[in-house]
Amino acid sequence: MCLFSSLLLLSACGQKKQDSTSDSQDTAQVKTEQVVEAADSSEVSSASEDVTVIDGMSFLENPKIALKAGIIDNHIQWDITDVAKFKKATETWDEFYRIGEGPFYVECPKGEDPIGVFLADRNKHRNLVLFVITSKHHVLAYDIIKEVAMVGGGIGLVSGLEDVVNLNQEGNNVYAINSQGDKTAIKLYDDEGPYEFSFNYEEKEYYVSLSNVWTARFALNGGHDVYHGSFKRIGKGKYSFVLDCHEVVEDGIPNALDEKPIEGVFRLDNSQDMITFESNVLGLPKGKAVSYEVIPLFD
């Protein structure tokens, strides 16, 4: 992976279809392997006195893949209990196990506290996503496999989900359940378009990183200016984005600036490797389709 990708991963503000038989088997595994360990208060505790963790969602462990996660002191913590077992179960190659030794902590967005964790074990352990329900009853997503390989996008907010009180998995699909019992399938960015790509416009080179958990990064001026935020799908091949953190990177050290969020919309034509922006924020080419070059996540 290119140096730019490594830089982005280090500089963050504040921090695929199976038959029905295998789907039902995977569902049964997930249900039996998400074990609640509420009795072990030394490892897992409620987020805080004024935040109530959802019953049965304070801690989970999947022994088959040597993975556990929980809510500890108002933080999300996860760990791999047996690296060799995890690599074998998830078919992770040695050179892509880059995360080091845990435990690992994940921060919720400002103003949100974790009140429930849920592990989606999909595609025969090849797609592991840790979902979090927050105190505002939103849903966050964190891709374990990509984070292990250090090509992840951190934790992201899944838009369009409100009043979520529980999560469940059916086959490879994960559903958010609201207080009325209504189910909504959780959609990630998976395979909708490129993850990392670059393009040139008016002698400027732009690097864009879009994660499957809906986090976004834009970088320009040779990686000197890095903007972090999120994006969401608003139509076929059409996305809106909000960049709410600007970092100026000097000698590899990012310094965050206090600025107003930057908002915009872009359209992707994956068949032609073209992107079109509907505004000229950051000097982007408003209304003009430009070709982009895909940067491989794994190299």
Contacts in CASP RR format, 6 or more apart in sequence:
PFRMAT RR
TARGET T0000
AUTHOR 0000-0000-0000
METHOD contacts of the structure
MODEL  1
MCLFSSLLLLSACGQKKQDSTSDSQDTAQVKTEQVVEAADSSEVSSASED
VTVIDGMSFLENPKIALKAGIIDNHIQWDITDVAKFKKATETWDEFYRIG
EGPFYVECPKGEDPIGVFLADRNKHRNLVLFVITSKHHVLAYDIIKEVAM
VGGGIGLVSGLEDVVNLNQEGNNVYAINSQGDKTAIKLYDDEGPYEFSFN
YEEKEYYVSLSNVWTARFALNGGHDVYHGSFKRIGKGKYSFVLDCHEVVE
DGIPNALDEKPIEGVFRLDNSQDMITFESNVLGLPKGKAVSYEVIPLFD
1 151 0 8 1.000
1 196 0 8 1.000
1 295 0 8 1.000
1 296 0 8 1.000
1 297 0 8 1.000
1 298 0 8 1.000
1 299 0 8 1.000
2 196 0 8 1.000
2 295 0 8 1.000
2 299 0 8 1.000
4 198 0 8 1.000
4 207 0 8 1.000
4 219 0 8 1.000
4 222 0 8 1.000
4 223 0 8 1.000
4 295 0 8 1.000
5 151 0 8 1.000
5 196 0 8 1.000
5 209 0 8 1.000
5 295 0 8 1.000
5 297 0 8 1.000
6 150 0 8 1.000
7 219 0 8 1.000
7 223 0 8 1.000
7 226 0 8 1.000
7 249 0 8 1.000
7 252 0 8 1.000
8 207 0 8 1.000
8 209 0 8 1.000
8 217 0 8 1.000
8 219 0 8 1.000
8 226 0 8 1.000
9 150 0 8 1.000
9 151 0 8 1.000
9 152 0 8 1.000
9 153 0 8 1.000
11 226 0 8 1.000
11 247 0 8 1.000
11 249 0 8 1.000
11 252 0 8 1.000
11 254 0 8 1.000
12 153 0 8 1.000
12 154 0 8 1.000
12 228 0 8 1.000
13 228 0 8 1.000
13 244 0 8 1.000
13 245 0 8 1.000
13 247 0 8 1.000
13 256 0 8 1.000
14 107 0 8 1.000
14 245 0 8 1.000
14 256 0 8 1.000
15 106 0 8 1.000
15 107 0 8 1.000
16 123 0 8 1.000
16 127 0 8 1.000
16 190 0 8 1.000
16 191 0 8 1.000
17 172 0 8 1.000
18 26 0 8 1.000
18 123 0 8 1.000
18 124 0 8 1.000
18 171 0 8 1.000
18 172 0 8 1.000
22 124 0 8 1.000
23 170 0 8 1.000
23 171 0 8 1.000
23 172 0 8 1.000
24 171 0 8 1.000
26 121 0 8 1.000
26 122 0 8 1.000
26 124 0 8 1.000
26 171 0 8 1.000
26 172 0 8 1.000
27 169 0 8 1.000
27 170 0 8 1.000
27 171 0 8 1.000
29 64 0 8 1.000
29 121 0 8 1.000
30 62 0 8 1.000
30 119 0 8 1.000
30 120 0 8 1.000
30 121 0 8 1.000
30 169 0 8 1.000
31 169 0 8 1.000
33 61 0 8 1.000
33 62 0 8 1.000
33 63 0 8 1.000
33 64 0 8 1.000
33 121 0 8 1.000
34 60 0 8 1.000
34 61 0 8 1.000
34 62 0 8 1.000
34 118 0 8 1.000
34 119 0 8 1.000
35 59 0 8 1.000
35 60 0 8 1.000
35 61 0 8 1.000
36 56 0 8 1.000
36 57 0 8 1.000
36 58 0 8 1.000
36 59 0 8 1.000
36 60 0 8 1.000
37 43 0 8 1.000
37 44 0 8 1.000
37 59 0 8 1.000
37 61 0 8 1.000
38 44 0 8 1.000
38 56 0 8 1.000
38 58 0 8 1.000
38 59 0 8 1.000
40 59 0 8 1.000
43 59 0 8 1.000
43 72 0 8 1.000
44 58 0 8 1.000
44 59 0 8 1.000
44 70 0 8 1.000
44 71 0 8 1.000
44 72 0 8 1.000
45 58 0 8 1.000
45 71 0 8 1.000
45 72 0 8 1.000
45 73 0 8 1.000
46 52 0 8 1.000
46 53 0 8 1.000
46 58 0 8 1.000
46 71 0 8 1.000
47 53 0 8 1.000
47 71 0 8 1.000
47 73 0 8 1.000
47 74 0 8 1.000
47 113 0 8 1.000
47 114 0 8 1.000
47 115 0 8 1.000
47 135 0 8 1.000
48 74 0 8 1.000
48 113 0 8 1.000
51 74 0 8 1.000
51 113 0 8 1.000
51 115 0 8 1.000
51 135 0 8 1.000
52 115 0 8 1.000
53 71 0 8 1.000
53 114 0 8 1.000
53 115 0 8 1.000
53 116 0 8 1.000
54 115 0 8 1.000
54 116 0 8 1.000
54 133 0 8 1.000
54 165 0 8 1.000
54 166 0 8 1.000
57 115 0 8 1.000
57 116 0 8 1.000
57 117 0 8 1.000
57 118 0 8 1.000
57 133 0 8 1.000
57 166 0 8 1.000
58 70 0 8 1.000
58 71 0 8 1.000
58 116 0 8 1.000
58 117 0 8 1.000
59 68 0 8 1.000
59 69 0 8 1.000
59 70 0 8 1.000
59 71 0 8 1.000
59 117 0 8 1.000
60 68 0 8 1.000
60 69 0 8 1.000
60 70 0 8 1.000
60 117 0 8 1.000
60 118 0 8 1.000
60 119 0 8 1.000
61 67 0 8 1.000
61 68 0 8 1.000
61 69 0 8 1.000
62 68 0 8 1.000
62 119 0 8 1.000
62 121 0 8 1.000
64 89 0 8 1.000
64 125 0 8 1.000
65 85 0 8 1.000
65 86 0 8 1.000
65 89 0 8 1.000
65 90 0 8 1.000
65 121 0 8 1.000
65 125 0 8 1.000
65 128 0 8 1.000
66 80 0 8 1.000
66 81 0 8 1.000
66 82 0 8 1.000
66 83 0 8 1.000
66 85 0 8 1.000
66 86 0 8 1.000
66 89 0 8 1.000
67 78 0 8 1.000
67 79 0 8 1.000
67 80 0 8 1.000
67 81 0 8 1.000
67 86 0 8 1.000
67 119 0 8 1.000
67 128 0 8 1.000
67 144 0 8 1.000
68 78 0 8 1.000
68 79 0 8 1.000
68 81 0 8 1.000
69 76 0 8 1.000
69 77 0 8 1.000
69 78 0 8 1.000
69 79 0 8 1.000
69 117 0 8 1.000
69 119 0 8 1.000
69 130 0 8 1.000
70 76 0 8 1.000
70 77 0 8 1.000
70 78 0 8 1.000
70 117 0 8 1.000
71 77 0 8 1.000
71 114 0 8 1.000
71 115 0 8 1.000
71 116 0 8 1.000
71 117 0 8 1.000
74 113 0 8 1.000
74 114 0 8 1.000
75 105 0 8 1.000
75 106 0 8 1.000
75 107 0 8 1.000
75 114 0 8 1.000
76 105 0 8 1.000
76 106 0 8 1.000
76 107 0 8 1.000
76 108 0 8 1.000
76 114 0 8 1.000
76 117 0 8 1.000
76 130 0 8 1.000
76 132 0 8 1.000
76 142 0 8 1.000
76 155 0 8 1.000
77 103 0 8 1.000
77 104 0 8 1.000
77 105 0 8 1.000
77 106 0 8 1.000
78 103 0 8 1.000
78 104 0 8 1.000
78 106 0 8 1.000
78 130 0 8 1.000
78 144 0 8 1.000
79 102 0 8 1.000
79 103 0 8 1.000
79 104 0 8 1.000
80 86 0 8 1.000
80 102 0 8 1.000
80 148 0 8 1.000
83 97 0 8 1.000
86 92 0 8 1.000
87 93 0 8 1.000
87 94 0 8 1.000
87 97 0 8 1.000
89 125 0 8 1.000
90 125 0 8 1.000
90 126 0 8 1.000
90 128 0 8 1.000
90 145 0 8 1.000
91 125 0 8 1.000
91 126 0 8 1.000
92 145 0 8 1.000
92 148 0 8 1.000
92 149 0 8 1.000
96 148 0 8 1.000
96 149 0 8 1.000
96 298 0 8 1.000
97 148 0 8 1.000
97 149 0 8 1.000
98 148 0 8 1.000
98 149 0 8 1.000
98 150 0 8 1.000
99 147 0 8 1.000
99 148 0 8 1.000
99 149 0 8 1.000
99 150 0 8 1.000
104 147 0 8 1.000
106 130 0 8 1.000
106 132 0 8 1.000
106 142 0 8 1.000
106 154 0 8 1.000
106 155 0 8 1.000
107 155 0 8 1.000
108 114 0 8 1.000
108 132 0 8 1.000
108 134 0 8 1.000
108 140 0 8 1.000
108 155 0 8 1.000
109 134 0 8 1.000
109 140 0 8 1.000
109 155 0 8 1.000
109 156 0 8 1.000
109 157 0 8 1.000
111 135 0 8 1.000
111 136 0 8 1.000
112 134 0 8 1.000
112 135 0 8 1.000
112 136 0 8 1.000
112 138 0 8 1.000
112 140 0 8 1.000
113 134 0 8 1.000
113 135 0 8 1.000
114 132 0 8 1.000
114 133 0 8 1.000
114 134 0 8 1.000
114 135 0 8 1.000
115 133 0 8 1.000
115 134 0 8 1.000
115 135 0 8 1.000
116 132 0 8 1.000
116 133 0 8 1.000
117 130 0 8 1.000
117 131 0 8 1.000
117 132 0 8 1.000
117 133 0 8 1.000
118 130 0 8 1.000
118 131 0 8 1.000
118 132 0 8 1.000
118 133 0 8 1.000
118 167 0 8 1.000
118 169 0 8 1.000
118 174 0 8 1.000
119 128 0 8 1.000
119 129 0 8 1.000
119 130 0 8 1.000
119 131 0 8 1.000
119 144 0 8 1.000
120 127 0 8 1.000
120 128 0 8 1.000
120 129 0 8 1.000
120 130 0 8 1.000
120 131 0 8 1.000
120 169 0 8 1.000
120 174 0 8 1.000
121 127 0 8 1.000
121 128 0 8 1.000
121 169 0 8 1.000
122 128 0 8 1.000
122 129 0 8 1.000
122 169 0 8 1.000
122 171 0 8 1.000
122 172 0 8 1.000
122 174 0 8 1.000
123 172 0 8 1.000
126 145 0 8 1.000
127 145 0 8 1.000
127 172 0 8 1.000
128 143 0 8 1.000
128 144 0 8 1.000
128 145 0 8 1.000
129 141 0 8 1.000
129 142 0 8 1.000
129 143 0 8 1.000
129 144 0 8 1.000
129 174 0 8 1.000
129 188 0 8 1.000
129 213 0 8 1.000
130 141 0 8 1.000
130 142 0 8 1.000
130 143 0 8 1.000
130 144 0 8 1.000
131 139 0 8 1.000
131 140 0 8 1.000
131 141 0 8 1.000
131 142 0 8 1.000
131 167 0 8 1.000
131 174 0 8 1.000
131 186 0 8 1.000
132 139 0 8 1.000
132 140 0 8 1.000
132 141 0 8 1.000
132 142 0 8 1.000
132 155 0 8 1.000
133 139 0 8 1.000
133 164 0 8 1.000
133 165 0 8 1.000
133 166 0 8 1.000
133 167 0 8 1.000
134 140 0 8 1.000
137 162 0 8 1.000
137 163 0 8 1.000
137 164 0 8 1.000
137 165 0 8 1.000
137 178 0 8 1.000
138 157 0 8 1.000
138 158 0 8 1.000
138 161 0 8 1.000
138 162 0 8 1.000
138 164 0 8 1.000
139 157 0 8 1.000
139 158 0 8 1.000
139 161 0 8 1.000
139 164 0 8 1.000
139 167 0 8 1.000
139 176 0 8 1.000
139 186 0 8 1.000
140 155 0 8 1.000
140 156 0 8 1.000
140 157 0 8 1.000
140 158 0 8 1.000
140 213 0 8 1.000
141 155 0 8 1.000
141 156 0 8 1.000
141 158 0 8 1.000
141 186 0 8 1.000
141 188 0 8 1.000
141 212 0 8 1.000
141 213 0 8 1.000
141 214 0 8 1.000
142 154 0 8 1.000
142 155 0 8 1.000
142 156 0 8 1.000
142 213 0 8 1.000
143 152 0 8 1.000
143 153 0 8 1.000
143 154 0 8 1.000
143 211 0 8 1.000
143 212 0 8 1.000
143 213 0 8 1.000
146 152 0 8 1.000
146 153 0 8 1.000
146 211 0 8 1.000
146 212 0 8 1.000
146 297 0 8 1.000
147 153 0 8 1.000
147 154 0 8 1.000
149 297 0 8 1.000
149 298 0 8 1.000
151 195 0 8 1.000
151 297 0 8 1.000
151 298 0 8 1.000
152 211 0 8 1.000
153 209 0 8 1.000
153 211 0 8 1.000
153 213 0 8 1.000
153 215 0 8 1.000
154 211 0 8 1.000
154 213 0 8 1.000
154 215 0 8 1.000
155 213 0 8 1.000
155 215 0 8 1.000
156 211 0 8 1.000
156 213 0 8 1.000
156 214 0 8 1.000
156 215 0 8 1.000
156 230 0 8 1.000
157 214 0 8 1.000
157 230 0 8 1.000
158 176 0 8 1.000
158 186 0 8 1.000
158 187 0 8 1.000
158 188 0 8 1.000
158 213 0 8 1.000
158 214 0 8 1.000
159 214 0 8 1.000
159 230 0 8 1.000
159 232 0 8 1.000
160 232 0 8 1.000
161 176 0 8 1.000
161 184 0 8 1.000
161 186 0 8 1.000
162 178 0 8 1.000
163 178 0 8 1.000
163 179 0 8 1.000
163 180 0 8 1.000
164 176 0 8 1.000
164 177 0 8 1.000
164 178 0 8 1.000
165 177 0 8 1.000
165 178 0 8 1.000
165 179 0 8 1.000
166 176 0 8 1.000
166 177 0 8 1.000
167 174 0 8 1.000
167 175 0 8 1.000
167 176 0 8 1.000
167 177 0 8 1.000
167 186 0 8 1.000
168 174 0 8 1.000
168 175 0 8 1.000
168 177 0 8 1.000
168 183 0 8 1.000
169 175 0 8 1.000
173 185 0 8 1.000
173 186 0 8 1.000
174 185 0 8 1.000
174 186 0 8 1.000
175 183 0 8 1.000
175 184 0 8 1.000
175 185 0 8 1.000
175 186 0 8 1.000
176 183 0 8 1.000
176 184 0 8 1.000
176 186 0 8 1.000
177 183 0 8 1.000
178 184 0 8 1.000
187 233 0 8 1.000
188 212 0 8 1.000
188 213 0 8 1.000
188 214 0 8 1.000
189 210 0 8 1.000
189 211 0 8 1.000
189 212 0 8 1.000
189 213 0 8 1.000
189 214 0 8 1.000
189 233 0 8 1.000
190 212 0 8 1.000
192 233 0 8 1.000
192 237 0 8 1.000
192 268 0 8 1.000
193 210 0 8 1.000
193 268 0 8 1.000
193 270 0 8 1.000
194 210 0 8 1.000
194 268 0 8 1.000
194 270 0 8 1.000
194 273 0 8 1.000
194 292 0 8 1.000
194 294 0 8 1.000
195 209 0 8 1.000
195 210 0 8 1.000
195 211 0 8 1.000
195 212 0 8 1.000
195 297 0 8 1.000
196 207 0 8 1.000
196 208 0 8 1.000
196 209 0 8 1.000
196 210 0 8 1.000
196 294 0 8 1.000
196 295 0 8 1.000
196 296 0 8 1.000
196 297 0 8 1.000
197 207 0 8 1.000
197 208 0 8 1.000
197 273 0 8 1.000
197 275 0 8 1.000
197 292 0 8 1.000
197 293 0 8 1.000
197 294 0 8 1.000
197 295 0 8 1.000
198 205 0 8 1.000
198 206 0 8 1.000
198 207 0 8 1.000
198 208 0 8 1.000
198 292 0 8 1.000
198 293 0 8 1.000
198 295 0 8 1.000
199 205 0 8 1.000
199 206 0 8 1.000
199 208 0 8 1.000
199 275 0 8 1.000
199 290 0 8 1.000
199 291 0 8 1.000
199 292 0 8 1.000
199 293 0 8 1.000
200 206 0 8 1.000
200 290 0 8 1.000
201 283 0 8 1.000
201 284 0 8 1.000
201 285 0 8 1.000
201 288 0 8 1.000
201 290 0 8 1.000
202 283 0 8 1.000
202 285 0 8 1.000
204 220 0 8 1.000
204 221 0 8 1.000
204 283 0 8 1.000
205 220 0 8 1.000
205 222 0 8 1.000
206 218 0 8 1.000
206 219 0 8 1.000
206 220 0 8 1.000
206 282 0 8 1.000
206 284 0 8 1.000
207 217 0 8 1.000
207 218 0 8 1.000
207 219 0 8 1.000
207 220 0 8 1.000
207 223 0 8 1.000
207 295 0 8 1.000
208 216 0 8 1.000
208 217 0 8 1.000
208 218 0 8 1.000
208 219 0 8 1.000
208 275 0 8 1.000
208 292 0 8 1.000
209 216 0 8 1.000
209 217 0 8 1.000
209 218 0 8 1.000
209 219 0 8 1.000
210 216 0 8 1.000
210 231 0 8 1.000
214 230 0 8 1.000
214 231 0 8 1.000
214 232 0 8 1.000
215 228 0 8 1.000
215 229 0 8 1.000
215 230 0 8 1.000
215 231 0 8 1.000
216 228 0 8 1.000
216 229 0 8 1.000
216 230 0 8 1.000
216 231 0 8 1.000
216 241 0 8 1.000
216 243 0 8 1.000
217 226 0 8 1.000
217 227 0 8 1.000
217 228 0 8 1.000
217 229 0 8 1.000
218 226 0 8 1.000
218 227 0 8 1.000
218 243 0 8 1.000
218 282 0 8 1.000
219 225 0 8 1.000
219 226 0 8 1.000
219 227 0 8 1.000
220 282 0 8 1.000
223 249 0 8 1.000
224 248 0 8 1.000
224 249 0 8 1.000
224 250 0 8 1.000
225 246 0 8 1.000
225 247 0 8 1.000
225 248 0 8 1.000
225 249 0 8 1.000
226 246 0 8 1.000
226 247 0 8 1.000
226 249 0 8 1.000
226 254 0 8 1.000
227 243 0 8 1.000
227 245 0 8 1.000
227 246 0 8 1.000
227 247 0 8 1.000
227 262 0 8 1.000
227 282 0 8 1.000
228 243 0 8 1.000
228 244 0 8 1.000
228 245 0 8 1.000
228 246 0 8 1.000
228 247 0 8 1.000
229 241 0 8 1.000
229 242 0 8 1.000
229 243 0 8 1.000
229 244 0 8 1.000
229 245 0 8 1.000
230 241 0 8 1.000
230 242 0 8 1.000
231 239 0 8 1.000
231 240 0 8 1.000
231 241 0 8 1.000
231 242 0 8 1.000
232 239 0 8 1.000
232 240 0 8 1.000
232 241 0 8 1.000
233 239 0 8 1.000
234 240 0 8 1.000
234 265 0 8 1.000
237 267 0 8 1.000
237 268 0 8 1.000
237 269 0 8 1.000
238 265 0 8 1.000
238 266 0 8 1.000
238 267 0 8 1.000
238 268 0 8 1.000
239 265 0 8 1.000
239 266 0 8 1.000
239 267 0 8 1.000
239 268 0 8 1.000
240 263 0 8 1.000
240 264 0 8 1.000
240 265 0 8 1.000
241 263 0 8 1.000
241 264 0 8 1.000
241 265 0 8 1.000
241 266 0 8 1.000
242 261 0 8 1.000
242 262 0 8 1.000
242 263 0 8 1.000
242 264 0 8 1.000
243 261 0 8 1.000
243 262 0 8 1.000
243 263 0 8 1.000
244 261 0 8 1.000
244 262 0 8 1.000
245 256 0 8 1.000
246 256 0 8 1.000
246 257 0 8 1.000
246 259 0 8 1.000
247 254 0 8 1.000
247 255 0 8 1.000
247 256 0 8 1.000
247 257 0 8 1.000
248 254 0 8 1.000
248 255 0 8 1.000
248 257 0 8 1.000
249 255 0 8 1.000
262 281 0 8 1.000
262 282 0 8 1.000
263 279 0 8 1.000
263 281 0 8 1.000
264 277 0 8 1.000
264 278 0 8 1.000
264 279 0 8 1.000
264 281 0 8 1.000
265 277 0 8 1.000
265 278 0 8 1.000
265 279 0 8 1.000
266 275 0 8 1.000
266 276 0 8 1.000
266 277 0 8 1.000
266 278 0 8 1.000
267 275 0 8 1.000
267 276 0 8 1.000
267 278 0 8 1.000
268 274 0 8 1.000
268 275 0 8 1.000
269 275 0 8 1.000
269 276 0 8 1.000
269 289 0 8 1.000
272 291 0 8 1.000
273 291 0 8 1.000
273 292 0 8 1.000
273 293 0 8 1.000
273 294 0 8 1.000
274 289 0 8 1.000
274 290 0 8 1.000
274 291 0 8 1.000
274 292 0 8 1.000
275 289 0 8 1.000
275 290 0 8 1.000
275 292 0 8 1.000
276 287 0 8 1.000
276 288 0 8 1.000
276 289 0 8 1.000
276 290 0 8 1.000
277 284 0 8 1.000
277 285 0 8 1.000
277 286 0 8 1.000
277 287 0 8 1.000
277 288 0 8 1.000
278 286 0 8 1.000
278 287 0 8 1.000
279 286 0 8 1.000
280 286 0 8 1.000
END
